Amino acid sequence: MTNNEQVLLESQAARTSQLAKIEDRAEELLNKARVLHFNVWQGSGIATTEQVAEFYEVPIETIRQAAKRNHQEFEADGLKVLRGKELNLVSDALSLTNKARNLTIWNPRATLRLGYLLRDSAIAKAVRTTSLNFIDEAAKPTPPKSQAEMLLIYAQQLVDQEQRIHAVESRVQRIEQQSIDAIEIINLLPAPTEPAPPLTERDSLRKLINAWCRVSNIEHEQAWRTLYAELLIRDGFSVNARIKNSKATSKLELVVEHGKLGILYAIATEIFKIHGLV
């Protein structure tokens, strides 16, 4: 075992520093370390404890003890214990038949850190060696590019930019054509045989409430409570108090019966203007 490997085994700071340098390539390094494809990551990006133990060729209990002793490191890496709905979703994604109430899942970074901790795993040793070799290669100075190489890179960037512009233009053209087709379809529709009935003040109030809720991202019930509270403050009309002794089927019907609909609509319109929504 090299001195650098020993440092990784014994130092949390060294492990975290090493991972920070290679975080984006954790999955690639795991695959290289095993030669055979590490199929745990196929499409899902996560693995179970059993799969990680199989990868490192160690007992499951060894993985669990390492996770327990170094739980703060692994939690910082994204190691999670899933329950409930999250567990069901992951079980479906990984086609798991285990009906346990919780499931520990490993991402590439946490799995790579595990390789820094397992002393008796040949795969873990390969992970450490591959990781250290990668850092050594990354530390080597990059020779300056020639003028021809720079021109080639610049030309490729121009080609890529031209392709992106062309893709955007194509999408814009499709949207414009869809708009034209929609207008043509509308124009072909027959004219109505009867005039549209005008909106009542009650309908207008409901449309106003719907727009308010959509723009403000609030529930309809909260919007109506706000209006009724404002009606009490400004007009002294308590909807909640009067509805108890009324035969009205709804609070809005009660407002209509007492001739307060116009006031309520005016309050709703004013609130929209205050919030810049209309």
C-alpha positions as CSV (number, residue, x, y, z in Angstrom):
1,M,0.0,0.0,0.0
2,T,1.4,3.4,-1.0
3,N,1.6,6.3,1.4
4,N,-1.1,8.2,-0.5
5,E,-3.5,5.2,-0.1
6,Q,-2.7,5.1,3.6
7,V,-3.6,8.7,3.9
8,L,-6.9,8.2,2.2
9,L,-7.7,5.3,4.6
10,E,-6.9,7.3,7.7
11,S,-7.9,10.9,6.9
12,Q,-11.4,12.3,6.4
13,A,-10.0,15.6,5.2
14,A,-7.8,13.8,2.6
15,R,-10.8,11.7,1.4
16,T,-13.0,14.8,1.0
17,S,-10.3,16.8,-0.7
18,Q,-9.7,13.9,-3.1
19,L,-13.4,13.6,-3.9
20,A,-13.7,17.3,-4.5
21,K,-11.1,17.0,-7.3
22,I,-12.8,14.1,-9.1
23,E,-16.5,14.5,-8.2
24,D,-17.7,14.9,-11.8
25,R,-15.9,11.6,-12.8
26,A,-16.8,9.4,-9.9
27,E,-18.9,7.0,-12.0
28,E,-16.3,6.8,-14.7
29,L,-13.6,6.0,-12.1
30,L,-15.7,3.2,-10.6
31,N,-16.2,1.7,-14.0
32,K,-12.5,1.8,-14.8
33,A,-11.6,0.3,-11.5
34,R,-13.7,-2.8,-12.2
35,V,-13.1,-3.1,-16.0
36,L,-16.5,-4.8,-16.2
37,H,-19.3,-2.3,-16.4
38,F,-20.7,-1.4,-13.1
39,N,-24.3,-1.9,-14.0
40,V,-25.6,-0.4,-10.8
41,W,-25.6,3.0,-12.5
42,Q,-27.5,2.1,-15.6
43,G,-30.0,4.9,-16.0
44,S,-30.7,5.3,-12.3
45,G,-27.5,6.8,-10.8
46,I,-28.1,5.0,-7.5
47,A,-27.3,1.6,-5.9
48,T,-28.4,-0.4,-2.9
49,T,-26.1,-1.5,-0.1
50,E,-26.3,-5.1,-1.5
51,Q,-25.2,-3.9,-4.9
52,V,-22.3,-1.9,-3.5
53,A,-21.2,-4.9,-1.5
54,E,-21.3,-7.0,-4.6
55,F,-19.2,-4.4,-6.5
56,Y,-16.5,-4.3,-3.8
57,E,-16.7,-8.0,-3.2
58,V,-17.1,-7.7,0.6
59,P,-19.9,-8.8,3.0
60,I,-22.9,-6.5,3.3
61,E,-22.2,-6.1,7.0
62,T,-18.8,-4.6,6.2
63,I,-20.5,-1.9,4.1
64,R,-23.0,-1.2,6.9
65,Q,-20.3,-0.9,9.5
66,A,-18.2,1.5,7.3
67,A,-21.3,3.6,6.7
68,K,-22.1,3.7,10.4
69,R,-18.6,4.6,11.5
70,N,-18.3,7.4,8.9
71,H,-21.9,8.4,8.7
72,Q,-21.2,12.2,8.6
73,E,-18.9,11.9,5.6
74,F,-21.4,9.7,3.7
75,E,-24.4,11.9,4.5
76,A,-22.5,14.9,3.2
77,D,-21.9,12.9,0.0
78,G,-25.6,12.3,-0.4
79,L,-26.1,8.8,1.1
80,K,-29.8,8.6,2.0
81,V,-32.2,6.3,3.8
82,L,-35.5,6.3,1.9
83,R,-39.0,5.6,3.3
84,G,-42.6,5.9,2.1
85,K,-43.2,7.3,-1.3
86,E,-39.5,7.9,-2.0
87,L,-38.8,4.2,-1.3
88,N,-41.7,3.1,-3.6
89,L,-40.4,5.3,-6.5
90,V,-36.8,4.0,-6.1
91,S,-38.0,0.4,-5.8
92,D,-39.9,0.7,-9.1
93,A,-36.9,2.3,-10.8
94,L,-34.5,-0.4,-9.7
95,S,-37.1,-3.2,-10.0
96,L,-36.6,-4.2,-6.4
97,T,-38.7,-7.0,-4.9
98,N,-37.6,-6.4,-1.3
99,K,-40.5,-5.0,0.8
100,A,-38.4,-3.5,3.6
101,R,-39.7,-0.3,5.3
102,N,-36.5,1.6,4.5
103,L,-33.7,1.4,1.9
104,T,-30.2,2.9,1.9
105,I,-29.2,4.2,-1.5
106,W,-25.6,5.1,-2.6
107,N,-24.7,7.6,-5.3
108,P,-21.3,7.5,-7.2
109,R,-19.6,10.0,-4.8
110,A,-20.5,8.1,-1.7
111,T,-19.6,4.8,-3.3
112,L,-16.2,6.2,-4.3
113,R,-15.6,7.4,-0.8
114,L,-16.3,3.9,0.4
115,G,-13.4,2.7,-1.8
116,Y,-11.1,5.0,0.2
117,L,-12.2,3.2,3.4
118,L,-12.2,-0.5,2.6
119,R,-8.8,-2.0,3.4
120,D,-9.3,-5.6,2.4
121,S,-11.1,-5.2,-1.0
122,A,-9.1,-5.6,-4.2
123,I,-11.7,-3.5,-6.0
124,A,-11.3,-0.7,-3.4
125,K,-7.6,-0.7,-3.9
126,A,-8.1,-0.4,-7.6
127,V,-10.5,2.6,-6.9
128,R,-7.8,4.3,-4.8
129,T,-5.1,3.7,-7.4
130,T,-7.3,4.9,-10.3
131,S,-8.3,8.0,-8.3
132,L,-4.7,8.9,-7.4
133,N,-3.5,8.3,-11.0
134,F,-6.2,10.6,-12.2
135,I,-5.1,13.3,-9.9
136,D,-1.5,12.9,-10.9
137,E,-2.5,13.2,-14.6
138,A,-4.6,16.2,-14.0
139,A,-1.8,17.9,-12.2
140,K,0.6,17.6,-15.2
141,P,0.9,20.9,-17.1
142,T,-1.0,21.0,-20.4
143,P,1.3,21.9,-23.4
144,P,0.3,25.1,-25.2
145,K,-1.8,24.6,-28.3
146,S,-0.5,25.5,-31.7
147,Q,-2.1,28.2,-33.8
148,A,-3.6,25.5,-36.1
149,E,-5.1,23.8,-33.1
150,M,-6.6,27.1,-31.8
151,L,-8.1,27.9,-35.2
152,L,-9.6,24.4,-35.4
153,I,-11.2,24.8,-31.9
154,Y,-12.5,28.2,-32.9
155,A,-13.9,26.8,-36.1
156,Q,-15.7,24.0,-34.2
157,Q,-17.1,26.6,-31.8
158,L,-18.5,28.5,-34.7
159,V,-20.0,25.4,-36.2
160,D,-21.6,24.5,-32.9
161,Q,-23.0,28.0,-32.5
162,E,-24.4,27.9,-36.0
163,Q,-26.1,24.6,-35.3
164,R,-27.7,25.9,-32.1
165,I,-28.9,29.0,-33.9
166,H,-30.4,26.9,-36.7
167,A,-32.2,24.7,-34.1
168,V,-33.7,27.7,-32.5
169,E,-34.8,29.2,-35.8
170,S,-36.4,25.9,-36.7
171,R,-38.4,25.8,-33.4
172,V,-39.5,29.4,-34.0
173,Q,-40.6,28.6,-37.5
174,R,-42.6,25.6,-36.2
175,I,-44.3,27.7,-33.6
176,E,-45.1,30.4,-36.1
177,Q,-46.6,27.9,-38.5
178,Q,-48.7,26.4,-35.7
179,S,-50.0,29.9,-35.0
180,I,-50.9,30.4,-38.6
181,D,-52.6,27.0,-38.8
182,A,-54.6,27.8,-35.7
183,I,-55.8,31.1,-37.0
184,E,-56.9,29.5,-40.3
185,I,-58.9,26.9,-38.4
186,I,-60.6,29.6,-36.3
187,N,-61.4,31.7,-39.4
188,L,-63.1,28.6,-41.0
189,L,-65.4,28.2,-38.1
190,P,-69.0,29.3,-38.7
191,A,-70.2,32.5,-37.2
192,P,-72.4,32.2,-34.1
193,T,-76.1,32.2,-34.7
194,E,-76.9,34.0,-31.4
195,P,-75.1,36.7,-29.5
196,A,-73.1,35.6,-26.4
197,P,-74.9,36.4,-23.2
198,P,-73.2,39.2,-21.2
199,L,-71.3,38.4,-18.1
200,T,-73.1,39.0,-14.9
201,E,-71.4,40.8,-12.0
202,R,-71.4,37.4,-10.2
203,D,-69.6,35.8,-13.1
204,S,-67.2,38.6,-13.4
205,L,-66.3,38.3,-9.7
206,R,-65.7,34.5,-10.1
207,K,-63.4,35.2,-13.1
208,L,-61.6,37.8,-11.1
209,I,-61.1,35.3,-8.2
210,N,-59.9,32.6,-10.6
211,A,-57.3,35.0,-12.1
212,W,-56.2,36.1,-8.7
213,C,-55.6,32.6,-7.5
214,R,-53.8,31.6,-10.7
215,V,-51.4,34.6,-10.6
216,S,-50.9,34.7,-6.9
217,N,-50.7,30.9,-6.5
218,I,-53.1,30.8,-3.6
219,E,-56.1,28.6,-2.9
220,H,-59.6,29.7,-3.9
221,E,-60.8,29.3,-0.3
222,Q,-58.1,31.7,0.9
223,A,-59.1,34.3,-1.7
224,W,-62.7,34.2,-0.7
225,R,-61.8,34.5,3.0
226,T,-59.7,37.6,2.2
227,L,-62.6,39.2,0.3
228,Y,-65.1,38.5,3.0
229,A,-62.8,39.8,5.7
230,E,-62.4,43.1,3.6
231,L,-66.2,43.3,3.3
232,L,-66.5,43.1,7.1
233,I,-63.8,45.8,7.6
234,R,-65.1,48.2,5.0
235,D,-68.9,47.7,5.0
236,G,-69.5,46.1,8.4
237,F,-71.2,43.1,6.7
238,S,-70.2,39.8,8.4
239,V,-70.7,36.9,6.0
240,N,-69.7,34.3,8.6
241,A,-72.1,35.6,11.3
242,R,-75.1,36.0,8.9
243,I,-74.7,32.7,7.1
244,K,-75.6,30.8,10.4
245,N,-79.1,32.1,10.4
246,S,-79.6,32.3,6.7
247,K,-81.4,30.0,4.2
248,A,-78.7,30.8,1.6
249,T,-76.9,27.8,0.2
250,S,-73.6,29.6,-0.1
251,K,-71.8,32.7,1.3
252,L,-71.8,34.3,-2.2
253,E,-75.6,33.8,-2.4
254,L,-75.9,35.5,0.9
255,V,-73.9,38.4,-0.4
256,V,-76.2,38.6,-3.4
257,E,-79.4,38.4,-1.3
258,H,-78.3,41.4,0.8
259,G,-77.2,43.5,-2.2
260,K,-73.5,43.5,-1.4
261,L,-72.3,41.9,-4.6
262,G,-71.3,45.2,-6.2
263,I,-69.3,46.2,-3.1
264,L,-67.6,42.8,-3.0
265,Y,-66.7,43.0,-6.7
266,A,-65.3,46.6,-6.2
267,I,-63.1,45.3,-3.3
268,A,-61.8,42.4,-5.4
269,T,-60.9,44.7,-8.2
270,E,-59.1,47.1,-5.9
271,I,-57.1,44.3,-4.4
272,F,-56.0,43.2,-7.8
273,K,-54.8,46.8,-8.6
274,I,-53.0,47.0,-5.3
275,H,-51.0,43.9,-6.1
276,G,-50.4,44.9,-9.7
277,L,-52.3,41.9,-11.1
278,V,-54.7,43.8,-13.3
